[in-house]
Amino acid sequence: MMLIRAAIVLLSALASVPAQALGDPCAKLAGLRARPPVWEVRDADTKIILLPSINALPMNTDWRSKSVEAAIRSADGLLLDSPASLEEMNAGYSKHAFSSGLPPLKDRVRAELKSVIAEMAAHSYLQMQRLAQMKTWALAITLTSSAGNVCKPGPTWILQDEFHRGHRAVDALQSSDEVFGDFNNLSEGAQRKMLEDVLLKAGQDQLSELIKPWASGNIEQAAKAAQRQIGDSPELLAMLDLERTRLGTALEREMANPGTKLAVLGALYFTGPYSVIEHLKSRGHKARRIQ
């Protein structure tokens, strides 16, 4: 999760102006060997294999180990933390992200960050008028996603295309209305803190901080890096715990359905006392790390 996969569906670097490869972390890390953590949860007739995902990978990343490849081949369907359908995501985003009569962009941040937001807005692939109509949380996501790079799509993108081509089910554990509604329920103060955290990190190599620990199997460090990208206001942390619980509950329901599923969720959902793994354990399911 760079911010949240749902936001990247709409606003990823795939839609922005590519940056020069020189200095780009995804160029520097090309050919990376990645062995992210993988868990298996099972009962008598159901198995769910859980793979934490990130939204962008260096070119030619080797992330499909024998364990991951076996999980992909054995799965009847794919479970995602948010809908794969662009139409559904657009509907949820349009419903929550825009409003009239919002304060100007420069008035939504403290004085020392006014020049930063102006520069990032100038480099966005969206017109200034459209940016000004965005609620502050949506603005934060957009400005983050507008930083071009030479990354390739992460495992989620690759797998959802692969499962669709193979005519295997792809289902979401949350609706787009839930995902964007969570952001929309943040107070304006929490949204501005989120935006300021994005602006303060402008120009920093946040991708390497996320990719390297994920590739080494260190989910705690990967999650911390993902958290740094979006900030740590109390409201935002509470929102993430709400999402972890929602996803854990959805996975628990899936355990009642016989068969094998591959669940590919953002790295942030796998840490803390409300993590999807801890949720399943607390409901009596055995979770075993297999990579």
C-alpha positions as CSV (number, residue, x, y, z in Angstrom):
1,M,0.0,0.0,0.0
2,M,1.6,3.2,-1.1
3,L,-1.4,5.2,0.1
4,I,-4.2,2.7,-0.5
5,R,-4.5,0.6,-3.6
6,A,-7.9,2.1,-4.3
7,A,-6.3,5.5,-4.7
8,I,-3.6,4.2,-7.0
9,V,-6.2,2.6,-9.2
10,L,-7.4,6.1,-10.1
11,L,-4.3,8.2,-9.7
12,S,-1.2,6.0,-10.2
13,A,2.0,6.9,-11.9
14,L,0.7,4.9,-14.8
15,A,-1.4,7.9,-15.6
16,S,1.2,10.6,-14.9
17,V,4.1,11.9,-16.8
18,P,7.1,9.6,-16.5
19,A,10.2,10.8,-14.6
20,Q,13.7,10.4,-15.9
21,A,15.2,7.1,-15.0
22,L,18.3,8.7,-13.5
23,G,17.9,8.7,-9.7
24,D,14.6,6.8,-9.8
25,P,14.5,4.1,-7.1
26,C,12.7,1.7,-9.4
27,A,15.6,2.1,-11.9
28,K,18.2,1.6,-9.2
29,L,16.5,-1.5,-7.9
30,A,15.9,-3.2,-11.2
31,G,16.3,-6.9,-11.1
32,L,15.5,-7.1,-7.4
33,R,15.0,-10.6,-5.9
34,A,12.0,-10.3,-3.6
35,R,10.7,-12.8,-1.1
36,P,7.8,-11.1,0.6
37,P,6.0,-12.8,3.5
38,V,3.3,-15.3,2.8
39,W,0.8,-16.9,5.2
40,E,-1.5,-19.8,5.0
41,V,-4.8,-20.1,6.9
42,R,-6.8,-23.3,6.6
43,D,-9.4,-25.5,8.1
44,A,-10.9,-28.8,6.9
45,D,-12.2,-27.6,3.6
46,T,-10.9,-24.0,3.1
47,K,-7.5,-22.5,2.5
48,I,-6.6,-18.8,2.2
49,I,-3.1,-17.8,1.2
50,L,-2.3,-14.2,2.2
51,L,0.3,-12.2,0.3
52,P,1.1,-8.6,1.4
53,S,1.4,-6.4,-1.6
54,I,2.9,-3.1,-2.6
55,N,1.7,-1.0,-5.6
56,A,4.9,-0.6,-7.6
57,L,7.9,-2.8,-8.3
58,P,11.3,-2.2,-9.9
59,M,11.6,-3.5,-13.4
60,N,12.4,-7.3,-13.7
61,T,11.7,-7.9,-10.0
62,D,11.8,-11.6,-9.2
63,W,9.0,-12.0,-6.6
64,R,7.3,-15.2,-7.7
65,S,9.1,-17.8,-5.6
66,K,8.1,-21.4,-5.6
67,S,5.8,-20.8,-2.6
68,V,4.1,-17.9,-4.3
69,E,3.9,-19.7,-7.7
70,A,2.3,-22.7,-6.0
71,A,-0.3,-20.5,-4.3
72,I,-1.2,-18.8,-7.5
73,R,-1.6,-22.1,-9.4
74,S,-3.7,-23.7,-6.6
75,A,-6.1,-20.8,-6.0
76,D,-9.7,-20.9,-7.2
77,G,-10.0,-17.2,-6.9
78,L,-8.3,-13.9,-5.9
79,L,-9.4,-11.7,-3.1
80,L,-8.4,-8.0,-3.1
81,D,-8.6,-5.3,-0.5
82,S,-10.5,-3.0,-2.9
83,P,-12.4,-3.5,-6.2
84,A,-10.5,-4.2,-9.4
85,S,-13.2,-2.6,-11.5
86,L,-12.2,0.9,-12.6
87,E,-15.8,1.8,-13.1
88,E,-16.7,0.9,-9.5
89,M,-13.7,2.8,-8.2
90,N,-14.5,5.9,-10.3
91,A,-18.1,5.9,-8.9
92,G,-16.9,5.7,-5.3
93,Y,-14.2,8.3,-5.9
94,S,-16.5,10.8,-7.7
95,K,-19.0,10.4,-4.9
96,H,-16.6,11.3,-2.1
97,A,-13.6,13.2,-3.4
98,F,-15.0,16.5,-4.8
99,S,-16.9,19.4,-3.4
100,S,-17.6,23.0,-4.2
101,G,-16.7,26.0,-2.1
102,L,-13.5,24.5,-0.8
103,P,-10.6,26.8,0.4
104,P,-7.9,27.5,-2.1
105,L,-5.0,25.0,-2.2
106,K,-2.5,27.5,-0.6
107,D,-4.9,28.1,2.3
108,R,-5.0,24.4,3.3
109,V,-1.4,24.2,4.4
110,R,0.8,26.2,6.8
111,A,2.8,29.1,5.4
112,E,6.2,27.3,4.9
113,L,4.5,24.7,2.7
114,K,2.7,27.0,0.3
115,S,5.5,27.0,-2.2
116,V,5.8,23.2,-2.0
117,I,2.1,22.6,-2.8
118,A,2.2,25.1,-5.6
119,E,5.2,23.3,-7.2
120,M,3.7,19.9,-6.8
121,A,0.3,21.1,-8.2
122,A,2.1,22.6,-11.2
123,H,3.7,19.2,-12.0
124,S,0.4,17.4,-11.6
125,Y,-1.3,15.9,-14.6
126,L,-4.6,17.4,-13.5
127,Q,-5.5,21.1,-14.1
128,M,-5.3,23.4,-11.2
129,Q,-9.1,24.1,-11.3
130,R,-9.7,20.4,-10.9
131,L,-7.3,20.1,-8.0
132,A,-9.0,23.0,-6.2
133,Q,-12.3,21.1,-6.3
134,M,-10.7,18.1,-4.5
135,K,-11.2,17.5,-0.8
136,T,-8.0,17.7,1.1
137,W,-7.5,13.9,1.5
138,A,-8.0,13.4,-2.3
139,L,-5.5,16.2,-3.0
140,A,-2.9,14.5,-0.8
141,I,-3.4,11.2,-2.7
142,T,-3.3,13.0,-6.1
143,L,-0.1,14.9,-5.4
144,T,1.6,11.8,-4.1
145,S,0.6,9.8,-7.1
146,S,1.7,12.5,-9.6
147,A,5.3,11.8,-8.9
148,G,6.4,9.9,-12.1
149,N,8.7,6.9,-12.0
150,V,9.7,4.0,-14.0
151,C,8.1,1.4,-11.7
152,K,6.1,-1.5,-13.0
153,P,2.7,-2.4,-11.5
154,G,2.9,-4.4,-8.2
155,P,1.7,-7.9,-7.6
156,T,-2.0,-6.9,-7.2
157,W,-2.2,-5.5,-10.8
158,I,-0.4,-8.5,-12.3
159,L,-2.4,-11.1,-10.5
160,Q,-5.8,-9.6,-11.1
161,D,-5.1,-9.5,-14.8
162,E,-3.8,-13.1,-14.7
163,F,-6.9,-14.4,-12.8
164,H,-9.2,-12.5,-15.2
165,R,-7.5,-14.0,-18.2
166,G,-7.7,-17.5,-16.7
167,H,-11.4,-17.0,-16.0
168,R,-10.9,-17.3,-12.2
169,A,-12.9,-15.2,-9.8
170,V,-11.6,-11.9,-8.6
171,D,-13.5,-10.4,-5.6
172,A,-13.1,-7.4,-3.4
173,L,-13.3,-7.5,0.4
174,Q,-14.3,-3.9,0.6
175,S,-16.5,-1.7,-1.6
176,S,-15.2,1.5,-3.2
177,D,-17.8,3.4,-1.2
178,E,-16.3,2.0,2.0
179,V,-12.7,2.8,1.0
180,F,-13.3,6.4,0.0
181,G,-15.9,6.9,2.6
182,D,-13.3,6.2,5.3
183,F,-11.1,9.0,3.9
184,N,-14.1,11.3,3.7
185,N,-15.0,10.7,7.3
186,L,-11.7,12.1,8.5
187,S,-11.9,15.6,10.0
188,E,-10.5,18.5,7.9
189,G,-7.7,18.8,10.5
190,A,-6.7,15.1,9.9
191,Q,-6.9,15.6,6.2
192,R,-4.7,18.6,6.3
193,K,-2.2,16.7,8.5
194,M,-2.2,14.0,5.8
195,L,-1.6,16.6,3.1
196,E,1.2,18.3,5.0
197,D,2.9,14.9,5.7
198,V,2.9,14.3,1.9
199,L,4.3,17.8,1.2
200,L,7.0,17.4,3.8
201,K,8.3,14.2,2.2
202,A,8.3,15.6,-1.4
203,G,11.5,14.6,-3.2
204,Q,12.4,11.9,-0.7
205,D,13.0,8.3,-1.8
206,Q,10.0,6.8,-0.1
207,L,9.8,3.9,-2.6
208,S,13.1,2.3,-1.6
209,E,12.0,2.6,2.0
210,L,9.0,0.5,1.2
211,I,10.3,-1.9,-1.5
212,K,13.4,-3.1,0.3
213,P,11.9,-4.4,3.5
214,W,8.9,-5.9,1.6
215,A,11.3,-7.7,-0.7
216,S,13.3,-9.1,2.3
217,G,10.2,-10.4,4.0
218,N,10.2,-7.7,6.8
219,I,6.5,-6.8,6.9
220,E,6.9,-4.7,10.0
221,Q,9.4,-2.4,8.4
222,A,7.5,-2.3,5.1
223,A,4.3,-1.3,7.0
224,K,6.2,1.4,8.9
225,A,7.4,2.8,5.5
226,A,3.9,2.7,4.2
227,Q,2.6,4.5,7.3
228,R,5.2,7.2,6.9
229,Q,3.9,8.0,3.4
230,I,0.4,8.8,4.7
231,G,1.1,10.1,8.1
232,D,0.2,9.1,11.6
233,S,-2.6,11.3,12.9
234,P,-4.8,9.6,15.5
235,E,-7.7,9.7,13.2
236,L,-5.8,8.2,10.3
237,L,-4.5,5.4,12.6
238,A,-8.0,4.7,13.8
239,M,-9.2,4.6,10.2
240,L,-6.6,2.0,9.3
241,D,-7.6,-0.1,12.3
242,L,-11.2,0.0,11.1
243,E,-10.1,-1.2,7.7
244,R,-8.0,-4.0,9.2
245,T,-10.9,-5.2,11.2
246,R,-13.3,-4.9,8.2
247,L,-10.9,-7.0,6.0
248,G,-10.3,-9.5,8.8
249,T,-14.0,-10.0,9.2
250,A,-14.4,-10.4,5.4
251,L,-11.6,-13.0,5.4
252,E,-13.3,-14.8,8.3
253,R,-16.5,-15.1,6.2
254,E,-14.5,-16.5,3.3
255,M,-13.3,-19.3,5.6
256,A,-16.8,-20.6,5.5
257,N,-16.6,-21.2,1.8
258,P,-14.8,-24.4,0.7
259,G,-11.9,-24.1,-1.7
260,T,-8.6,-22.2,-2.0
261,K,-8.3,-18.4,-2.4
262,L,-5.3,-16.1,-2.7
263,A,-5.7,-12.9,-0.8
264,V,-3.5,-10.0,-1.9
265,L,-3.8,-7.1,0.5
266,G,-1.8,-3.9,1.2
267,A,1.2,-4.4,3.5
268,L,-0.3,-2.0,6.1
269,Y,-3.1,-4.5,6.8
270,F,-0.7,-7.1,8.2
271,T,0.6,-5.3,11.2
272,G,-0.6,-4.3,14.7
273,P,-3.1,-5.8,17.0
274,Y,-5.9,-5.4,14.5
275,S,-4.0,-7.0,11.6
276,V,-5.8,-9.5,9.4
277,I,-3.6,-12.3,10.6
278,E,-4.3,-11.5,14.3
279,H,-8.0,-11.2,13.6
280,L,-8.1,-14.6,12.1
281,K,-6.1,-16.1,14.9
282,S,-8.4,-14.5,17.5
283,R,-11.3,-16.3,15.8
284,G,-9.6,-19.6,16.2
285,H,-8.1,-20.0,12.8
286,K,-4.5,-21.2,12.5
287,A,-2.2,-19.0,10.5
288,R,1.2,-20.4,9.4
289,R,3.8,-18.3,7.7
290,I,5.0,-20.3,4.6
291,Q,7.6,-17.7,3.3
